[in-house]
Amino acid sequence: MASGLLLVISGPSGAGKGTICKKLIETNPQIKVSVSATTRKARDGEIDGVNYFFLEKEKFKDMLSKDEFLEYATVYDNYYGTPKNYVLENLKNGNDVLLEIDIEGALQIKEKFPQGVFVFILPPSMEELKSRIVGRGTETKEDIDKRFGSALEEIKQVIKYDYAVVNDELTRAKNDIEAIIRAERCKVIRAYEDIQTRF
């Protein structure tokens, strides 16, 4: 059985990566979502193993010392990370694994797992990005300016990714990522084992 693909998706806030990922999962049942681990307490309605793996700090640090994360970060005194075993088991079973993650985390993963497929989601323009962030209606002008400034810096990182997808229209962006998955499956380096067993 061919291994699945690790699909790592990043992009600036407001690019629409969450919406694209949701659409991808709806139409591609073989794609499993990577579940992150965190040391923060579960919020109302959150389920262990679905939203996050909720761990005690000692357990998280123990896993860190054993190199059991593809990436990790500290946010407001809590740890967040991507458990390696969950991802590798699914890949071994032929499932594709989708990881929507910030750029810093994605680049950590690229160092440890370069055979992943790294996709950067871009807005159609900076004007459209700003209008999407403002349109949420949840942030102050100061927050909006900060996110916008961060987005300009983040977009400079696109050169470190394998693919760039412009999210000017949701269905087209989703179709582009499905085309990337198909193309990656056809790479000789991925298909070689299967080719050898057939011929």
C-alpha positions in Angstrom: 0.0 0.0 0.0 1.3 3.5 -0.9 2.0 5.8 1.9 -0.3 8.9 2.3 0.9 12.4 1.9 1.5 14.9 4.6 -0.1 18.1 3.3 1.0 21.2 5.3 -1.1 24.3 4.6 -0.1 27.8 5.8 -0.8 31.4 4.9 -1.5 34.8 6.5 -4.6 35.5 8.6 -7.5 36.3 6.3 -6.2 34.2 3.3 -9.0 31.7 3.9 -6.9 28.6 4.7 -9.3 27.3 7.3 -12.3 27.5 4.9 -10.3 25.7 2.2 -9.2 23.0 4.6 -12.8 22.4 5.7 -13.9 22.1 2.1 -11.0 19.7 1.2 -12.0 17.4 4.1 -15.7 17.4 3.2 -14.9 16.1 -0.3 -11.9 13.9 0.3 -12.6 11.3 3.0 -9.1 9.8 2.8 -7.7 13.1 4.2 -7.3 13.0 8.0 -6.8 16.1 10.0 -3.7 16.2 12.2 -4.7 16.7 15.9 -2.4 18.9 17.9 -1.4 18.4 21.5 -1.6 21.2 24.0 -1.0 21.8 27.7 -3.9 24.3 28.0 -7.1 23.2 29.7 -10.0 22.1 27.4 -12.7 24.7 26.8 -16.4 23.9 27.0 -17.4 21.5 24.2 -13.8 20.5 23.3 -13.1 16.8 23.1 -9.8 15.2 23.9 -8.4 13.5 20.7 -10.7 15.5 18.4 -10.0 19.2 19.0 -6.6 18.6 20.7 -4.8 16.0 22.8 -4.9 17.7 26.2 -1.7 16.9 28.1 -0.1 17.8 31.4 3.0 19.9 31.1 5.2 17.1 32.4 3.9 14.7 29.8 4.4 17.2 27.0 8.0 17.9 28.2 8.7 14.1 28.4 7.5 13.7 24.8 9.6 16.7 23.7 12.7 15.1 25.3 12.0 11.9 23.3 11.6 13.9 20.0 7.9 12.9 19.7 6.8 16.1 18.0 7.1 17.2 14.4 7.0 20.8 15.7 6.1 22.7 18.8 5.7 26.2 20.1 5.0 28.0 23.4 2.1 30.4 23.4 1.1 32.3 26.6 2.8 29.7 28.9 1.2 26.8 27.2 2.8 24.3 24.8 1.3 23.3 21.5 2.7 20.7 19.2 2.1 18.1 16.4 2.5 14.6 17.7 4.7 12.6 15.3 3.1 9.1 15.9 -0.4 10.2 15.0 0.8 11.6 11.7 3.2 8.7 10.8 0.6 6.0 11.6 -2.0 7.6 9.3 0.5 8.0 6.5 1.6 4.4 6.9 -2.0 3.3 6.6 -2.3 5.2 3.3 -4.3 8.2 4.6 -3.3 11.7 3.6 -2.8 13.9 6.7 -3.7 17.6 6.6 -2.0 20.0 8.9 -3.1 23.7 8.9 -0.4 25.5 10.8 1.5 28.7 11.1 4.6 29.4 9.0 7.1 28.9 11.9 5.6 25.5 12.6 5.5 24.5 8.9 9.2 25.3 8.5 10.1 23.3 11.6 8.2 20.3 10.0 10.0 20.9 6.7 13.3 20.3 8.4 12.2 17.1 10.0 9.9 15.8 7.3 11.0 17.3 3.9 8.9 14.7 2.0 5.8 16.6 3.1 3.9 18.8 0.6 4.0 22.4 1.6 1.3 24.7 0.3 1.0 28.4 0.9 -2.4 30.1 0.6 -2.3 33.6 -0.8 -5.1 36.2 -0.9 -5.9 37.6 -4.3 -4.4 41.0 -3.2 -3.5 42.9 0.0 -6.6 45.0 -0.4 -8.8 41.9 -0.4 -6.9 40.5 2.6 -7.5 43.7 4.6 -11.2 43.8 3.6 -11.5 40.1 4.8 -9.9 40.9 8.2 -12.0 44.0 8.6 -15.1 42.1 7.5 -14.8 39.7 10.4 -15.8 42.6 12.6 -14.0 41.0 15.6 -10.9 43.1 15.8 -9.8 46.6 16.8 -8.1 48.9 14.3 -4.8 48.2 16.1 -5.3 44.4 15.7 -6.1 44.8 12.0 -3.0 46.9 11.4 -0.9 44.4 13.3 -2.3 41.4 11.3 -1.9 43.3 8.0 1.8 44.1 8.9 2.4 40.4 9.9 0.8 39.2 6.6 3.2 41.3 4.5 6.2 39.7 6.4 4.6 36.2 6.2 4.1 36.3 2.4 7.8 36.8 2.0 8.2 33.2 3.3 6.3 31.8 0.3 9.6 31.0 -1.4 10.3 28.3 1.2 7.1 26.3 0.2 6.5 23.9 -2.7 3.3 25.4 -4.0 1.4 28.7 -3.8 -2.4 28.8 -4.3 -4.2 32.1 -4.7 -7.6 31.9 -2.9 -9.6 34.2 -5.2 -12.4 31.7 -5.5 -12.9 28.9 -2.9 -13.8 26.1 -5.3 -10.9 26.9 -7.6 -8.5 27.0 -4.7 -9.7 23.7 -3.4 -9.4 22.2 -6.9 -5.9 23.5 -7.2 -4.9 21.7 -4.0 -6.6 18.5 -5.2 -4.5 18.8 -8.4 -1.4 19.2 -6.3 -2.2 16.0 -4.4 -2.8 14.1 -7.7 0.5 15.4 -9.1 2.4 14.5 -6.0 1.0 10.9 -6.1 2.4 10.6 -9.7 6.0 11.5 -8.6 8.3 8.6 -9.4 9.9 8.9 -6.0 6.5 8.2 -4.4 5.2 5.6 -6.9 8.5 3.7 -7.4 7.8 0.9 -4.9 4.4 0.3 -6.4 5.8 0.3 -9.9 8.4 -2.3 -8.9 5.8 -4.7 -7.5 3.6 -4.4 -10.7 6.3 -4.8 -13.4 
